Amino acid sequence: MSERLDDTEPYFIAIFCFESGIKILALGFALHKGSYLRNGWNIMDFVVVCTG
């Protein structure tokens, strides 16, 4: 069972990287009000993507 879960991990990481990349392009990274890293949930998302 865990073997099948390990096989899907790269796909989920790719999806999360794509999602955060699109949000960074749309909102900007950190320099202005309303940018990606000005939201707590986005900070958590960024940390999860970087550590994944």
mmJSON file of the N, C-alpha and C atoms, coordinates in Angstrom:
{"data_MODEL":{"atom_site":{
"group_PDB":["ATOM","ATOM","ATOM","ATOM","ATOM","ATOM","ATOM","ATOM","ATOM","ATOM","ATOM","ATOM","ATOM","ATOM","ATOM","ATOM","ATOM","ATOM","ATOM","ATOM","ATOM","ATOM","ATOM","ATOM","ATOM","ATOM","ATOM","ATOM","ATOM","ATOM","ATOM","ATOM","ATOM","ATOM","ATOM","ATOM","ATOM","ATOM","ATOM","ATOM","ATOM","ATOM","ATOM","ATOM","ATOM","ATOM","ATOM","ATOM","ATOM","ATOM","ATOM","ATOM","ATOM","ATOM","ATOM","ATOM","ATOM","ATOM","ATOM","ATOM","ATOM","ATOM","ATOM","ATOM","ATOM","ATOM","ATOM","ATOM","ATOM","ATOM","ATOM","ATOM","ATOM","ATOM","ATOM","ATOM","ATOM","ATOM","ATOM","ATOM","ATOM","ATOM","ATOM","ATOM","ATOM","ATOM","ATOM","ATOM","ATOM","ATOM","ATOM","ATOM","ATOM","ATOM","ATOM","ATOM","ATOM","ATOM","ATOM","ATOM","ATOM","ATOM","ATOM","ATOM","ATOM","ATOM","ATOM","ATOM","ATOM","ATOM","ATOM","ATOM","ATOM","ATOM","ATOM","ATOM","ATOM","ATOM","ATOM","ATOM","ATOM","ATOM","ATOM","ATOM","ATOM","ATOM","ATOM","ATOM","ATOM","ATOM","ATOM","ATOM","ATOM","ATOM","ATOM","ATOM","ATOM","ATOM","ATOM","ATOM","ATOM","ATOM","ATOM","ATOM","ATOM","ATOM","ATOM","ATOM","ATOM","ATOM","ATOM","ATOM","ATOM","ATOM","ATOM","ATOM"],
"id":[1,2,3,4,5,6,7,8,9,10,11,12,13,14,15,16,17,18,19,20,21,22,23,24,25,26,27,28,29,30,31,32,33,34,35,36,37,38,39,40,41,42,43,44,45,46,47,48,49,50,51,52,53,54,55,56,57,58,59,60,61,62,63,64,65,66,67,68,69,70,71,72,73,74,75,76,77,78,79,80,81,82,83,84,85,86,87,88,89,90,91,92,93,94,95,96,97,98,99,100,101,102,103,104,105,106,107,108,109,110,111,112,113,114,115,116,117,118,119,120,121,122,123,124,125,126,127,128,129,130,131,132,133,134,135,136,137,138,139,140,141,142,143,144,145,146,147,148,149,150,151,152,153,154,155,156],
"type_symbol":["N","C","C","N","C","C","N","C","C","N","C","C","N","C","C","N","C","C","N","C","C","N","C","C","N","C","C","N","C","C","N","C","C","N","C","C","N","C","C","N","C","C","N","C","C","N","C","C","N","C","C","N","C","C","N","C","C","N","C","C","N","C","C","N","C","C","N","C","C","N","C","C","N","C","C","N","C","C","N","C","C","N","C","C","N","C","C","N","C","C","N","C","C","N","C","C","N","C","C","N","C","C","N","C","C","N","C","C","N","C","C","N","C","C","N","C","C","N","C","C","N","C","C","N","C","C","N","C","C","N","C","C","N","C","C","N","C","C","N","C","C","N","C","C","N","C","C","N","C","C","N","C","C","N","C","C"],
"label_atom_id":["N","CA","C","N","CA","C","N","CA","C","N","CA","C","N","CA","C","N","CA","C","N","CA","C","N","CA","C","N","CA","C","N","CA","C","N","CA","C","N","CA","C","N","CA","C","N","CA","C","N","CA","C","N","CA","C","N","CA","C","N","CA","C","N","CA","C","N","CA","C","N","CA","C","N","CA","C","N","CA","C","N","CA","C","N","CA","C","N","CA","C","N","CA","C","N","CA","C","N","CA","C","N","CA","C","N","CA","C","N","CA","C","N","CA","C","N","CA","C","N","CA","C","N","CA","C","N","CA","C","N","CA","C","N","CA","C","N","CA","C","N","CA","C","N","CA","C","N","CA","C","N","CA","C","N","CA","C","N","CA","C","N","CA","C","N","CA","C","N","CA","C","N","CA","C","N","CA","C","N","CA","C"],
"label_alt_id":[null,null,null,null,null,null,null,null,null,null,null,null,null,null,null,null,null,null,null,null,null,null,null,null,null,null,null,null,null,null,null,null,null,null,null,null,null,null,null,null,null,null,null,null,null,null,null,null,null,null,null,null,null,null,null,null,null,null,null,null,null,null,null,null,null,null,null,null,null,null,null,null,null,null,null,null,null,null,null,null,null,null,null,null,null,null,null,null,null,null,null,null,null,null,null,null,null,null,null,null,null,null,null,null,null,null,null,null,null,null,null,null,null,null,null,null,null,null,null,null,null,null,null,null,null,null,null,null,null,null,null,null,null,null,null,null,null,null,null,null,null,null,null,null,null,null,null,null,null,null,null,null,null,null,null,null],
"label_comp_id":["MET","MET","MET","SER","SER","SER","GLU","GLU","GLU","ARG","ARG","ARG","LEU","LEU","LEU","ASP","ASP","ASP","ASP","ASP","ASP","THR","THR","THR","GLU","GLU","GLU","PRO","PRO","PRO","TYR","TYR","TYR","PHE","PHE","PHE","ILE","ILE","ILE","ALA","ALA","ALA","ILE","ILE","ILE","PHE","PHE","PHE","CYS","CYS","CYS","PHE","PHE","PHE","GLU","GLU","GLU","SER","SER","SER","GLY","GLY","GLY","ILE","ILE","ILE","LYS","LYS","LYS","ILE","ILE","ILE","LEU","LEU","LEU","ALA","ALA","ALA","LEU","LEU","LEU","GLY","GLY","GLY","PHE","PHE","PHE","ALA","ALA","ALA","LEU","LEU","LEU","HIS","HIS","HIS","LYS","LYS","LYS","GLY","GLY","GLY","SER","SER","SER","TYR","TYR","TYR","LEU","LEU","LEU","ARG","ARG","ARG","ASN","ASN","ASN","GLY","GLY","GLY","TRP","TRP","TRP","ASN","ASN","ASN","ILE","ILE","ILE","MET","MET","MET","ASP","ASP","ASP","PHE","PHE","PHE","VAL","VAL","VAL","VAL","VAL","VAL","VAL","VAL","VAL","CYS","CYS","CYS","THR","THR","THR","GLY","GLY","GLY"],
"label_asym_id":["A","A","A","A","A","A","A","A","A","A","A","A","A","A","A","A","A","A","A","A","A","A","A","A","A","A","A","A","A","A","A","A","A","A","A","A","A","A","A","A","A","A","A","A","A","A","A","A","A","A","A","A","A","A","A","A","A","A","A","A","A","A","A","A","A","A","A","A","A","A","A","A","A","A","A","A","A","A","A","A","A","A","A","A","A","A","A","A","A","A","A","A","A","A","A","A","A","A","A","A","A","A","A","A","A","A","A","A","A","A","A","A","A","A","A","A","A","A","A","A","A","A","A","A","A","A","A","A","A","A","A","A","A","A","A","A","A","A","A","A","A","A","A","A","A","A","A","A","A","A","A","A","A","A","A","A"],
"label_entity_id":["1","1","1","1","1","1","1","1","1","1","1","1","1","1","1","1","1","1","1","1","1","1","1","1","1","1","1","1","1","1","1","1","1","1","1","1","1","1","1","1","1","1","1","1","1","1","1","1","1","1","1","1","1","1","1","1","1","1","1","1","1","1","1","1","1","1","1","1","1","1","1","1","1","1","1","1","1","1","1","1","1","1","1","1","1","1","1","1","1","1","1","1","1","1","1","1","1","1","1","1","1","1","1","1","1","1","1","1","1","1","1","1","1","1","1","1","1","1","1","1","1","1","1","1","1","1","1","1","1","1","1","1","1","1","1","1","1","1","1","1","1","1","1","1","1","1","1","1","1","1","1","1","1","1","1","1"],
"label_seq_id":[1,1,1,2,2,2,3,3,3,4,4,4,5,5,5,6,6,6,7,7,7,8,8,8,9,9,9,10,10,10,11,11,11,12,12,12,13,13,13,14,14,14,15,15,15,16,16,16,17,17,17,18,18,18,19,19,19,20,20,20,21,21,21,22,22,22,23,23,23,24,24,24,25,25,25,26,26,26,27,27,27,28,28,28,29,29,29,30,30,30,31,31,31,32,32,32,33,33,33,34,34,34,35,35,35,36,36,36,37,37,37,38,38,38,39,39,39,40,40,40,41,41,41,42,42,42,43,43,43,44,44,44,45,45,45,46,46,46,47,47,47,48,48,48,49,49,49,50,50,50,51,51,51,52,52,52],
"pdbx_PDB_ins_code":[null,null,null,null,null,null,null,null,null,null,null,null,null,null,null,null,null,null,null,null,null,null,null,null,null,null,null,null,null,null,null,null,null,null,null,null,null,null,null,null,null,null,null,null,null,null,null,null,null,null,null,null,null,null,null,null,null,null,null,null,null,null,null,null,null,null,null,null,null,null,null,null,null,null,null,null,null,null,null,null,null,null,null,null,null,null,null,null,null,null,null,null,null,null,null,null,null,null,null,null,null,null,null,null,null,null,null,null,null,null,null,null,null,null,null,null,null,null,null,null,null,null,null,null,null,null,null,null,null,null,null,null,null,null,null,null,null,null,null,null,null,null,null,null,null,null,null,null,null,null,null,null,null,null,null,null],
"Cartn_x":[0.821,0.0,0.866,1.874,2.698,3.553,3.807,4.551,3.787,2.478,1.669,1.612,1.588,1.584,2.902,4.0,5.304,5.415,4.721,4.764,4.044,3.077,2.309,2.93,3.886,4.463,5.037,5.809,6.329,5.235,4.116,3.023,2.412,2.222,1.669,2.639,3.914,4.902,4.888,4.801,4.762,3.514,2.379,1.136,1.252,1.792,1.934,2.957,4.043,5.019,4.388,3.618,2.938,1.966,1.188,0.205,0.871,1.943,2.611,3.313,3.844,4.474,3.486,2.311,1.268,0.841,0.681,0.282,1.373,2.637,3.734,3.748,3.531,3.483,2.3,1.172,-0.019,0.034,0.543,0.488,1.779,2.886,4.189,4.711,6.004,6.573,6.453,7.049,7.035,7.113,7.247,7.61,6.451,5.234,4.141,2.991,2.108,0.961,0.088,-0.313,-1.13,-0.32,0.996,1.828,1.781,2.409,2.328,2.755,3.887,4.398,3.825,2.808,2.142,0.931,0.675,-0.458,0.086,-0.405,0.085,-0.081,-1.215,-1.431,-0.451,-0.127,0.83,2.238,2.574,3.873,3.967,2.912,2.897,3.0,2.271,2.319,3.735,4.398,5.754,6.734,6.608,7.483,7.272,6.02,5.725,6.31,6.175,6.718,8.243,8.872,10.346,10.895,10.22,10.719,10.327,9.362,8.911,9.896],
"Cartn_y":[-1.199,0.0,1.264,1.331,2.539,2.689,1.586,1.678,2.5,2.303,3.073,4.538,4.821,6.209,6.887,6.176,6.741,7.052,6.295,6.538,7.823,8.246,9.447,10.73,10.624,11.815,12.816,12.388,13.385,14.151,13.497,14.18,15.268,14.965,15.967,17.123,16.842,17.92,18.802,18.193,18.967,19.847,19.317,20.1,21.278,21.047,22.133,23.173,22.738,23.688,24.546,23.921,24.653,25.673,25.245,26.13,27.329,27.083,28.208,29.102,28.534,29.342,30.271,29.749,30.58,31.705,31.382,32.413,33.468,33.063,34.025,34.938,34.371,35.196,36.167,35.714,36.551,37.644,37.304,38.238,39.004,38.543,39.076,38.313,38.341,37.481,38.076,39.274,39.78,41.292,42.013,43.422,44.392,44.027,44.989,44.408,45.268,44.841,43.897,42.783,41.807,40.775,40.788,39.83,38.459,37.492,36.084,35.846,36.374,36.116,37.041,37.814,38.654,37.948,36.712,35.93,34.709,34.467,33.361,31.992,31.768,30.476,30.269,31.329,31.216,30.957,31.518,31.236,29.759,29.218,27.793,26.946,27.332,26.626,26.659,27.799,27.943,27.067,27.011,26.166,24.697,24.293,22.892,22.548,23.444,23.183,23.111,24.013,24.014,22.798,22.337,21.166,19.863,19.918,18.697,18.302],
"Cartn_z":[0.0,0.0,0.0,0.876,0.934,-0.318,-1.027,-2.27,-3.296,-3.375,-4.31,-3.906,-2.603,-2.146,-2.466,-2.349,-2.682,-4.165,-4.999,-6.443,-6.83,-6.04,-6.382,-5.842,-4.948,-4.324,-5.322,-6.332,-7.289,-8.029,-8.282,-8.969,-8.091,-6.816,-5.916,-5.713,-5.611,-5.468,-6.706,-7.887,-9.13,-9.178,-8.756,-8.754,-7.797,-6.592,-5.624,-6.096,-6.74,-7.287,-8.369,-9.246,-10.307,-9.714,-8.72,-8.091,-7.427,-6.681,-6.021,-7.038,-8.098,-9.147,-9.83,-10.125,-10.747,-9.803,-8.522,-7.561,-7.407,-7.425,-7.326,-8.546,-9.728,-10.939,-10.906,-10.401,-10.394,-9.329,-8.139,-7.018,-6.779,-7.321,-6.957,-5.762,-5.517,-4.483,-3.086,-2.853,-1.478,-1.353,-2.417,-2.291,-2.108,-2.45,-2.319,-1.503,-1.083,-0.281,-1.118,-0.535,-1.244,-2.005,-1.85,-2.568,-1.903,-2.542,-2.143,-0.703,-0.302,1.047,2.115,1.789,2.789,3.399,2.978,3.476,4.223,5.414,6.234,5.591,4.916,4.261,3.114,2.401,1.311,1.836,2.992,3.599,3.94,4.54,4.864,3.588,2.551,1.268,0.692,0.765,0.242,0.998,2.324,3.131,2.795,2.626,2.283,0.915,-0.047,-1.378,-1.34,-0.619,-0.554,0.173,1.191,1.926,1.259,0.333,-0.361,-1.39],
"occupancy":[1.0,1.0,1.0,1.0,1.0,1.0,1.0,1.0,1.0,1.0,1.0,1.0,1.0,1.0,1.0,1.0,1.0,1.0,1.0,1.0,1.0,1.0,1.0,1.0,1.0,1.0,1.0,1.0,1.0,1.0,1.0,1.0,1.0,1.0,1.0,1.0,1.0,1.0,1.0,1.0,1.0,1.0,1.0,1.0,1.0,1.0,1.0,1.0,1.0,1.0,1.0,1.0,1.0,1.0,1.0,1.0,1.0,1.0,1.0,1.0,1.0,1.0,1.0,1.0,1.0,1.0,1.0,1.0,1.0,1.0,1.0,1.0,1.0,1.0,1.0,1.0,1.0,1.0,1.0,1.0,1.0,1.0,1.0,1.0,1.0,1.0,1.0,1.0,1.0,1.0,1.0,1.0,1.0,1.0,1.0,1.0,1.0,1.0,1.0,1.0,1.0,1.0,1.0,1.0,1.0,1.0,1.0,1.0,1.0,1.0,1.0,1.0,1.0,1.0,1.0,1.0,1.0,1.0,1.0,1.0,1.0,1.0,1.0,1.0,1.0,1.0,1.0,1.0,1.0,1.0,1.0,1.0,1.0,1.0,1.0,1.0,1.0,1.0,1.0,1.0,1.0,1.0,1.0,1.0,1.0,1.0,1.0,1.0,1.0,1.0,1.0,1.0,1.0,1.0,1.0,1.0],
"B_iso_or_equiv":[0.0,0.0,0.0,0.0,0.0,0.0,0.0,0.0,0.0,0.0,0.0,0.0,0.0,0.0,0.0,0.0,0.0,0.0,0.0,0.0,0.0,0.0,0.0,0.0,0.0,0.0,0.0,0.0,0.0,0.0,0.0,0.0,0.0,0.0,0.0,0.0,0.0,0.0,0.0,0.0,0.0,0.0,0.0,0.0,0.0,0.0,0.0,0.0,0.0,0.0,0.0,0.0,0.0,0.0,0.0,0.0,0.0,0.0,0.0,0.0,0.0,0.0,0.0,0.0,0.0,0.0,0.0,0.0,0.0,0.0,0.0,0.0,0.0,0.0,0.0,0.0,0.0,0.0,0.0,0.0,0.0,0.0,0.0,0.0,0.0,0.0,0.0,0.0,0.0,0.0,0.0,0.0,0.0,0.0,0.0,0.0,0.0,0.0,0.0,0.0,0.0,0.0,0.0,0.0,0.0,0.0,0.0,0.0,0.0,0.0,0.0,0.0,0.0,0.0,0.0,0.0,0.0,0.0,0.0,0.0,0.0,0.0,0.0,0.0,0.0,0.0,0.0,0.0,0.0,0.0,0.0,0.0,0.0,0.0,0.0,0.0,0.0,0.0,0.0,0.0,0.0,0.0,0.0,0.0,0.0,0.0,0.0,0.0,0.0,0.0,0.0,0.0,0.0,0.0,0.0,0.0],
"pdbx_formal_charge":[null,null,null,null,null,null,null,null,null,null,null,null,null,null,null,null,null,null,null,null,null,null,null,null,null,null,null,null,null,null,null,null,null,null,null,null,null,null,null,null,null,null,null,null,null,null,null,null,null,null,null,null,null,null,null,null,null,null,null,null,null,null,null,null,null,null,null,null,null,null,null,null,null,null,null,null,null,null,null,null,null,null,null,null,null,null,null,null,null,null,null,null,null,null,null,null,null,null,null,null,null,null,null,null,null,null,null,null,null,null,null,null,null,null,null,null,null,null,null,null,null,null,null,null,null,null,null,null,null,null,null,null,null,null,null,null,null,null,null,null,null,null,null,null,null,null,null,null,null,null,null,null,null,null,null,null],
"auth_seq_id":[1,1,1,2,2,2,3,3,3,4,4,4,5,5,5,6,6,6,7,7,7,8,8,8,9,9,9,10,10,10,11,11,11,12,12,12,13,13,13,14,14,14,15,15,15,16,16,16,17,17,17,18,18,18,19,19,19,20,20,20,21,21,21,22,22,22,23,23,23,24,24,24,25,25,25,26,26,26,27,27,27,28,28,28,29,29,29,30,30,30,31,31,31,32,32,32,33,33,33,34,34,34,35,35,35,36,36,36,37,37,37,38,38,38,39,39,39,40,40,40,41,41,41,42,42,42,43,43,43,44,44,44,45,45,45,46,46,46,47,47,47,48,48,48,49,49,49,50,50,50,51,51,51,52,52,52],
"auth_comp_id":["MET","MET","MET","SER","SER","SER","GLU","GLU","GLU","ARG","ARG","ARG","LEU","LEU","LEU","ASP","ASP","ASP","ASP","ASP","ASP","THR","THR","THR","GLU","GLU","GLU","PRO","PRO","PRO","TYR","TYR","TYR","PHE","PHE","PHE","ILE","ILE","ILE","ALA","ALA","ALA","ILE","ILE","ILE","PHE","PHE","PHE","CYS","CYS","CYS","PHE","PHE","PHE","GLU","GLU","GLU","SER","SER","SER","GLY","GLY","GLY","ILE","ILE","ILE","LYS","LYS","LYS","ILE","ILE","ILE","LEU","LEU","LEU","ALA","ALA","ALA","LEU","LEU","LEU","GLY","GLY","GLY","PHE","PHE","PHE","ALA","ALA","ALA","LEU","LEU","LEU","HIS","HIS","HIS","LYS","LYS","LYS","GLY","GLY","GLY","SER","SER","SER","TYR","TYR","TYR","LEU","LEU","LEU","ARG","ARG","ARG","ASN","ASN","ASN","GLY","GLY","GLY","TRP","TRP","TRP","ASN","ASN","ASN","ILE","ILE","ILE","MET","MET","MET","ASP","ASP","ASP","PHE","PHE","PHE","VAL","VAL","VAL","VAL","VAL","VAL","VAL","VAL","VAL","CYS","CYS","CYS","THR","THR","THR","GLY","GLY","GLY"],
"auth_asym_id":["A","A","A","A","A","A","A","A","A","A","A","A","A","A","A","A","A","A","A","A","A","A","A","A","A","A","A","A","A","A","A","A","A","A","A","A","A","A","A","A","A","A","A","A","A","A","A","A","A","A","A","A","A","A","A","A","A","A","A","A","A","A","A","A","A","A","A","A","A","A","A","A","A","A","A","A","A","A","A","A","A","A","A","A","A","A","A","A","A","A","A","A","A","A","A","A","A","A","A","A","A","A","A","A","A","A","A","A","A","A","A","A","A","A","A","A","A","A","A","A","A","A","A","A","A","A","A","A","A","A","A","A","A","A","A","A","A","A","A","A","A","A","A","A","A","A","A","A","A","A","A","A","A","A","A","A"],
"auth_atom_id":["N","CA","C","N","CA","C","N","CA","C","N","CA","C","N","CA","C","N","CA","C","N","CA","C","N","CA","C","N","CA","C","N","CA","C","N","CA","C","N","CA","C","N","CA","C","N","CA","C","N","CA","C","N","CA","C","N","CA","C","N","CA","C","N","CA","C","N","CA","C","N","CA","C","N","CA","C","N","CA","C","N","CA","C","N","CA","C","N","CA","C","N","CA","C","N","CA","C","N","CA","C","N","CA","C","N","CA","C","N","CA","C","N","CA","C","N","CA","C","N","CA","C","N","CA","C","N","CA","C","N","CA","C","N","CA","C","N","CA","C","N","CA","C","N","CA","C","N","CA","C","N","CA","C","N","CA","C","N","CA","C","N","CA","C","N","CA","C","N","CA","C","N","CA","C","N","CA","C","N","CA","C"],
"pdbx_PDB_model_num":[1,1,1,1,1,1,1,1,1,1,1,1,1,1,1,1,1,1,1,1,1,1,1,1,1,1,1,1,1,1,1,1,1,1,1,1,1,1,1,1,1,1,1,1,1,1,1,1,1,1,1,1,1,1,1,1,1,1,1,1,1,1,1,1,1,1,1,1,1,1,1,1,1,1,1,1,1,1,1,1,1,1,1,1,1,1,1,1,1,1,1,1,1,1,1,1,1,1,1,1,1,1,1,1,1,1,1,1,1,1,1,1,1,1,1,1,1,1,1,1,1,1,1,1,1,1,1,1,1,1,1,1,1,1,1,1,1,1,1,1,1,1,1,1,1,1,1,1,1,1,1,1,1,1,1,1]
}}}
